[in-house]
Amino acid sequence: MQEKLRVAVLVSKAAFQFIQAGVQPSDYVVPEDVKAAGFQICADELGSIVEGHDVKKLKFHGGVDGIAGKLSTSTTDGLSGDSESRHRREELFGINKFAETEIRSFWIYVFEALQDMTLMILGVCAIVSLIVGVLTEGWPKGAHDGLGIVASILLVVFVTATSDYRQSLQFKDLDKEKKKISIQVTRNGYRQKMSIYNLLPGDIVHLNIGDQVPADGLFVSGFSVLIDESSLTGESEPIMVTAQNPFLLSGTKVQDGSCTMLITTVGMRTQWGKLMATLSEGGDDETPLQVKLNGVATIIGKIGLVFAIITFTVLVKGHLGRKIREGRFWRWAGDDAMEMLEYFAIAVTIVVVAVPEGLPLAVTLSLAFAMKKMMNDKALVRHLAACETMGSATTICSDKTGTLTTNRMTVVKTCICMNSKEVNNNDSSLSSEIPESATKLLLQSIFNNTGGEVVHNRKGKREILGTPTESAILEFGLSLGGDSKAERKACKIVKVEPFNSEKKRMGVVVELPDGGLRAHCKGASEIILAACDKVIGSNGDIVALDGESINYLNSIINQFANEALRTLCLAYMEMENGFSANDPIPSSGYTCIGIVGIKDPVRPGVKESVAVCRSAGIVVRMVTGDNINTAKAIARECGILTDDGIAIEGPDFREKTQEEMFELIPKIQVMARSSPLDKHTLVKQLRTTFGEVVAVTGDGTNDAPALHEADIGLAMGIAGTEVAKESADVIILDDNFSTIVTVARWGRSVYINIQKFVQFQLTVNVVALLVNFSSACMTGSAPLTAVQLLWVNMIMDTLGALALATEPPTDDLMKREPVGRKGDFISNVMWRNILGQALYQFVVIWFLQTVGKWVFFLRGPNADVVLNTLIFNTFVFCQVFNEINSREMEEIDVFKGIWDNHVFVTVISVTVVFQIIIVEYLGTFANTTPLSLVQWIFCLGVGYMGLPIAVHLKQIPV
């Protein structure tokens, strides 16, 4: 897909350049309908400018401001007007939605189900049976066998098609959820959050690190903007977007910096939209469990094929032997042909029964069911495999902010001008205690060196936009009496270096009203403090930062950190030697203004969730960019850091040798001051060296490498950037660690449910194969006919998958060890249950075959039909009760919670009702005959005996 996209982009660009080669900008004429609507430029012209990166045309139209004017918008206030004007704009320029592939009709799924080779062979058998039967016995008597097989095939086909169709509708709904993305937009002079689907040409969009560009457009203003176009071109090198190169394309991502953009082209008119129209989006690949089970199915199918060939050979040999004994070998009639056809149908049906095509179906059903339920539990699964992988997770590498903590931050302690004080936002006394000169510097730093913004909404209410950390500092600045708008207006920003998780700092250079230049920086306290050589004293004077002062400030940082506070240091520098926007912002020589301690409370329930993980054999490790003391304090509060665990800083971790890492990594519970590379290295080592199945949580662009490396990536839905979400397999919509535990529980449920189904199906397989094979060898006939075997196949495949694959998870699932990467799928416990139940069922059916006529006093011409019906009925009820047994592989109480699973109860009820109908009323088609009450009680009793036998089996240690 990536290569197709790259080629399509190159072809598109080449075509554009060829088309535009002979066209001069001055040739452009505004269409009349565009003029009538009040615009001076059409959608096609806008598309050609941005997609073709046509600087010449852009200049002809007056640059970005000129384009904005022609689109009747403002680069500062955005679009204005009522819904009617927006509707006119939509009609001319389109909406920001891509054309979706149509949902395939139900009949297409029916057609696909009919493509099954074994069903096609059975269909041919049915047609031949119909023709031969009608010719020899007439209509309708001669058509019964053929019509019975046809009816069974149609039932299998329609049940399979219905299941697949419902699943496709469910995935369609989940896909819509995946595509819900909001973005910051200025419209009608107000900054607001808006769905990308509501964007129109002329909208002003605010982009930050990690955002996905929502439509094609032009750069208006911003700093240090690097765009990752690899999703379009496959090129790994980011593109610098500036006023000289202002083109932004839909589907690309902001790798660094921040900016505002003018939307010019939306939806299917964007380059991304055109590419999507030419490329068909592929569905999810098969999950690892599906691949593993497909291998199991292939082996079982081959075994079934061998049994089928031997059974057919034995049946044919028996028939030929009878003809020789009766002296009729050279005389063949229609009955002989029908019998041979029945033998072939039985052989084919043995293959149908043996091939467990229900295995992939069960996996898909279970995963789809889990995905839907997890959506209700605030977890959006983007890839099917993620469900089962999370069930095998042995380690969770969690970030701190927003996952373990609430992500609602407030400044609770400060050390400004060397004076430490607790902060209450309702208390304005702090501002009076800080020297006026220091207050001015502090407010200038807070409101200019920020990635957030203070705005007013339509109702005039003040809102703070930005990350929780930025919001907390801005709130603190407002509590000091600061005016965000005035502070920003007073200074002109010369250069911005956004926060970077490698440097752990951000900086800005501003031009002061008197023409002077000043740099402000803030970030990790120890890093910024190390860049300072002066500090503002208690009386507002600037003094040298001596050893005593450094020790005092470091003790303040440690004190704040030990109280689980995130600490940030603010500093400034007078740029007396001038500064150019092309120069990097200095990294040393600053004056420390002060340190703030930000409280981010631990989420309720996190400690309990970590304890659940520990009891489930899952190790939780915290990886954070915070100070090590802050990280340790939070980790202890969450129950992550134990007495035998290790907390380490990223820089120390990086210096370790491979041998030291090998000893250290299993004990690491906290990694502080970590870089994206540290997190990536830890995850990689855990996976490759120690064989752990690793789940990683993250919400930022810098988490993407670790999310990619992990077995399963979990992105935060509310706080997370689009890059993090794109890199993740599951999006946690409520940013809550307890939801991650819920995902693990559901993942384990998927794995266990598939094991239950496999145990049930293999039991049916073993018994069905042995019964027909042994009977063919011993008696020369098969007790289970083709129609009966098709019904058994329906019970164990589609209906069995529906019943067992949709069992909800229980709390007991989190009291056992994870399966891990190398665990056997078919466990010893499963083999014990399969072989025990199969032996019991085979003995019972063999008993009926050998002495059934004597036990039930069966005499006369119908004796064989009654006995075979009895065998068939007993066999089916053994499966009904074994399906109940399969609800628990080790627990004795198999009825626990059975009435809460409506799907299971419905499937069992439907199976029993249809079995009664088949036996009592469909004898002509199914080769059955009505049974007496005693015989029915016997069948039920034999089936029921499977329950106490299962109890004894579960007491056998394996």
Secondary structure, 3 states (H helix, E strand, C coil): CHHHHHHHHHHHHHHHHHHHHCCCHHHCCCCHHHHHCCCCCCHHHHHHHHHCCCHHHHHHCCHHHHHHHHCCCECCCEECCCHHHHHHHHHHHCCCCCCCCCCCCHHHHHHHHCCCHHHHHHHHHHHHHHHHHHHHHCCCHHHHHHHHHHHHHHHHHHHHHHHHHHHHHHHHHHHHHHCCCEEEEEECCEEEEEEHHHCCCCCEEEECCCCECCCEEEEEEEEEEEEECHHHHCCCCCEEECCCCCEECCCCEEEEEEEEEEEEECHHHCHHHHHHHHCCCCCCCCCHHHHHHHHHHHHHHHHHHHHHHHHHHHHHHHHHHHHHHCCCCCCCCHHHHHHHHHHHHHHHHHHHHHCCCHHHHHHHHHHHHHHHHHHHCCEEECCCHHHHHHHCCCEEEECCCCCCECCCCEEEEEEECCEEEECCCCCCHHHHHCCHHHHHHHHHHHHHCCCCEEEECCCCCEEEECCHHHHHHHHHHHHCCCCHHHHHHHCEEEEEEEEECCCCEEEEEEECCCCCEEEEEEEEHHHHHHCEEEEECCCCCEEECCHHHHHHHHHHHHHHHHCCEEEEEEEEEECCCCCCCCCCCCCCCEEEEEEEEEECCECCCHHHHHHHHHHCCCEEEEECCCCHHHHHHHHHHHCCCCCCCEEEEHHHHHCCCHHHHHHHHHHEEEEECCCHHHHHHHHHHHHHCCCCCEEEEECCHHHHHHHHHCCEEEEECCCCCHHHHHHCCEEECCCCHHHHHHHHHHHHHHHHHHHHHHHHHHHHHHHHHHHHHHHHHHHCCCCCCHHHHHHHHHHHHHHHHHHHCCCCCCHHHHHCCCCCCCCCCCCHHHHHHHHHHHHHHHHHHHHHHHHHHHHCCCCCCCHHHHHHHHHHHHHHHHHHHHHHHCCCCCCCCCCCCHHHCHHHHHHHHHHHHHHHHHHHHCHHHHCCCCCCHHHHHHHHHHHHCHHHHHHHHCCCCC
